[in-house]
């Protein structure tokens, strides 16, 4: 599923970045480029980050 339509970033890419050590939104922005245009994906990406961190 696409989370960031502006940059074509999927939930799978976000989860992979988290597995590889991105534990903050700032790290996710740097790793995937999500959120750097309209910003509408930020809340969804943050929810994925929080859910994934709870499972680690
Ligand atoms: Fe992510 Fe627009 S949907 S910046």
Backbone and ligand atoms as CSV (ligand in chain L), in Angstrom:
chain,resi,resn,atom,element,x,y,z
A,1,UNK,N,N,0.847,-1.192,0.000
A,1,UNK,CA,C,0.000,0.000,0.000
A,1,UNK,C,C,0.883,1.243,0.000
A,2,UNK,N,N,0.511,2.208,-0.868
A,2,UNK,CA,C,1.266,3.455,-0.870
A,2,UNK,C,C,0.864,4.315,0.335
A,3,UNK,N,N,1.852,4.761,1.050
A,3,UNK,CA,C,1.608,5.685,2.167
A,3,UNK,C,C,1.855,7.116,1.689
A,4,UNK,N,N,2.956,7.313,1.000
A,4,UNK,CA,C,3.287,8.636,0.475
A,4,UNK,C,C,3.130,8.611,-1.040
A,5,UNK,N,N,2.033,9.204,-1.502
A,5,UNK,CA,C,1.769,9.217,-2.938
A,5,UNK,C,C,2.718,10.168,-3.662
A,6,UNK,N,N,3.093,11.245,-3.021
A,6,UNK,CA,C,3.963,12.226,-3.670
A,6,UNK,C,C,5.300,11.608,-4.065
A,7,UNK,N,N,5.809,10.708,-3.215
A,7,UNK,CA,C,7.128,10.143,-3.471
A,7,UNK,C,C,7.090,8.640,-3.747
A,8,UNK,N,N,5.889,8.059,-3.801
A,8,UNK,CA,C,5.773,6.639,-4.113
A,8,UNK,C,C,6.384,5.740,-3.061
A,9,UNK,N,N,6.167,6.074,-1.786
A,9,UNK,CA,C,6.738,5.271,-0.698
A,9,UNK,C,C,5.652,4.357,-0.142
A,10,UNK,N,N,5.962,3.068,-0.044
A,10,UNK,CA,C,4.980,2.096,0.440
A,10,UNK,C,C,5.178,1.792,1.920
A,11,UNK,N,N,4.155,1.158,2.508
A,11,UNK,CA,C,4.292,0.741,3.910
A,11,UNK,C,C,5.412,-0.283,4.055
A,12,UNK,N,N,5.605,-1.120,3.023
A,12,UNK,CA,C,6.689,-2.106,3.075
A,12,UNK,C,C,8.057,-1.436,3.159
A,13,UNK,N,N,8.245,-0.366,2.401
A,13,UNK,CA,C,9.524,0.354,2.448
A,13,UNK,C,C,9.726,0.993,3.820
A,14,UNK,N,N,8.647,1.530,4.378
A,14,UNK,CA,C,8.735,2.160,5.695
A,14,UNK,C,C,9.095,1.112,6.742
A,15,UNK,N,N,8.425,-0.038,6.691
A,15,UNK,CA,C,8.706,-1.103,7.669
A,15,UNK,C,C,10.134,-1.610,7.525
A,16,UNK,N,N,10.603,-1.708,6.291
A,16,UNK,CA,C,11.977,-2.174,6.084
A,16,UNK,C,C,12.972,-1.175,6.684
A,17,UNK,N,N,12.716,0.116,6.488
A,17,UNK,CA,C,13.609,1.130,7.058
A,17,UNK,C,C,13.631,1.042,8.579
A,18,UNK,N,N,12.465,0.776,9.168
A,18,UNK,CA,C,12.398,0.661,10.625
A,18,UNK,C,C,13.191,-0.564,11.085
A,19,UNK,N,N,13.027,-1.670,10.351
A,19,UNK,CA,C,13.785,-2.885,10.693
A,19,UNK,C,C,15.289,-2.645,10.588
A,20,UNK,N,N,15.667,-1.750,9.688
A,20,UNK,CA,C,17.093,-1.473,9.490
A,20,UNK,C,C,17.599,-0.384,10.427
A,21,UNK,N,N,16.736,0.081,11.342
A,21,UNK,CA,C,17.230,0.967,12.387
A,21,UNK,C,C,16.640,2.355,12.452
A,22,UNK,N,N,15.737,2.702,11.537
A,22,UNK,CA,C,15.116,4.025,11.604
A,22,UNK,C,C,14.057,4.017,12.714
A,23,UNK,N,N,14.333,4.686,13.817
A,23,UNK,CA,C,13.397,4.652,14.941
A,23,UNK,C,C,12.727,6.000,15.185
A,24,UNK,N,N,12.998,6.978,14.342
A,24,UNK,CA,C,12.365,8.288,14.493
A,24,UNK,C,C,11.783,8.715,13.149
A,25,UNK,N,N,10.846,9.657,13.197
A,25,UNK,CA,C,10.282,10.180,11.956
A,25,UNK,C,C,11.372,10.859,11.126
A,26,UNK,N,N,12.281,11.549,11.787
A,26,UNK,CA,C,13.358,12.218,11.061
A,26,UNK,C,C,14.182,11.199,10.264
A,27,UNK,N,N,14.469,10.070,10.902
A,27,UNK,CA,C,15.233,9.024,10.209
A,27,UNK,C,C,14.434,8.483,9.027
A,28,UNK,N,N,13.122,8.320,9.220
A,28,UNK,CA,C,12.291,7.824,8.124
A,28,UNK,C,C,12.268,8.809,6.960
A,29,UNK,N,N,12.179,10.092,7.281
A,29,UNK,CA,C,12.188,11.105,6.221
A,29,UNK,C,C,13.480,10.992,5.419
A,30,UNK,N,N,14.587,10.830,6.124
A,30,UNK,CA,C,15.879,10.780,5.446
A,30,UNK,C,C,16.034,9.501,4.636
A,31,UNK,N,N,15.527,8.404,5.190
A,31,UNK,CA,C,15.686,7.110,4.516
A,31,UNK,C,C,14.804,6.988,3.278
A,32,UNK,N,N,13.569,7.493,3.370
A,32,UNK,CA,C,12.593,7.194,2.317
A,32,UNK,C,C,12.151,8.413,1.514
A,33,UNK,N,N,12.454,9.613,1.981
A,33,UNK,CA,C,11.996,10.856,1.335
A,33,UNK,C,C,10.502,11.117,1.518
A,34,UNK,N,N,9.816,10.302,2.331
A,34,UNK,CA,C,8.378,10.559,2.503
A,34,UNK,C,C,8.177,11.887,3.228
A,35,UNK,N,N,7.020,12.480,2.989
A,35,UNK,CA,C,6.627,13.654,3.753
A,35,UNK,C,C,7.276,14.960,3.345
A,36,UNK,N,N,8.039,14.967,2.261
A,36,UNK,CA,C,8.740,16.212,1.942
A,36,UNK,C,C,7.997,17.081,0.931
A,37,UNK,N,N,6.749,16.692,0.613
A,37,UNK,CA,C,5.995,17.544,-0.310
A,37,UNK,C,C,4.697,18.027,0.340
A,38,UNK,N,N,3.592,17.283,0.184
A,38,UNK,CA,C,2.333,17.789,0.749
A,38,UNK,C,C,2.221,17.524,2.248
A,39,UNK,N,N,2.919,16.500,2.749
A,39,UNK,CA,C,2.901,16.208,4.179
A,39,UNK,C,C,1.706,15.406,4.651
A,40,UNK,N,N,0.803,15.025,3.752
A,40,UNK,CA,C,-0.410,14.309,4.173
A,40,UNK,C,C,-0.119,12.896,4.677
A,41,UNK,N,N,1.029,12.379,4.328
A,41,UNK,CA,C,1.360,11.003,4.716
A,41,UNK,C,C,1.975,10.915,6.109
A,42,UNK,N,N,2.317,12.030,6.709
A,42,UNK,CA,C,3.102,11.994,7.948
A,42,UNK,C,C,2.385,11.271,9.080
A,43,UNK,N,N,1.082,11.533,9.229
A,43,UNK,CA,C,0.355,10.882,10.332
A,43,UNK,C,C,0.306,9.381,10.138
A,44,UNK,N,N,0.072,8.944,8.913
A,44,UNK,CA,C,0.008,7.514,8.624
A,44,UNK,C,C,1.377,6.873,8.856
A,45,UNK,N,N,2.430,7.545,8.401
A,45,UNK,CA,C,3.780,7.010,8.584
A,45,UNK,C,C,4.119,6.918,10.073
A,46,UNK,N,N,3.684,7.903,10.844
A,46,UNK,CA,C,3.967,7.888,12.282
A,46,UNK,C,C,3.245,6.721,12.953
A,47,UNK,N,N,2.029,6.445,12.514
A,47,UNK,CA,C,1.293,5.316,13.092
A,47,UNK,C,C,2.025,3.999,12.774
A,48,UNK,N,N,2.494,3.860,11.529
A,48,UNK,CA,C,3.245,2.654,11.173
A,48,UNK,C,C,4.499,2.554,12.030
A,49,UNK,N,N,5.198,3.663,12.202
A,49,UNK,CA,C,6.414,3.665,13.019
A,49,UNK,C,C,6.099,3.220,14.441
A,50,UNK,N,N,5.073,3.801,15.032
A,50,UNK,CA,C,4.733,3.453,16.414
A,50,UNK,C,C,4.328,1.986,16.533
A,51,UNK,N,N,3.529,1.500,15.587
A,51,UNK,CA,C,3.099,0.096,15.623
A,51,UNK,C,C,4.293,-0.838,15.492
A,52,UNK,N,N,5.212,-0.494,14.586
A,52,UNK,CA,C,6.386,-1.359,14.370
A,52,UNK,C,C,7.299,-1.338,15.593
A,53,UNK,N,N,7.481,-0.182,16.202
A,53,UNK,CA,C,8.364,-0.098,17.361
A,53,UNK,C,C,7.829,-0.914,18.529
A,54,UNK,N,N,6.506,-1.012,18.614
A,54,UNK,CA,C,5.910,-1.812,19.690
A,54,UNK,C,C,6.210,-3.295,19.496
A,55,UNK,N,N,6.460,-3.702,18.262
A,55,UNK,CA,C,6.693,-5.115,17.971
A,55,UNK,C,C,8.155,-5.512,18.061
A,56,UNK,N,N,9.056,-4.522,18.101
A,56,UNK,CA,C,10.494,-4.838,18.116
A,56,UNK,C,C,10.907,-5.287,19.513
L,1,LIG,FE1,FE,3.780,12.151,1.323
L,1,LIG,FE2,FE,2.573,14.038,-0.099
L,1,LIG,S1,S,1.863,12.048,0.371
L,1,LIG,S2,S,4.456,14.174,0.923
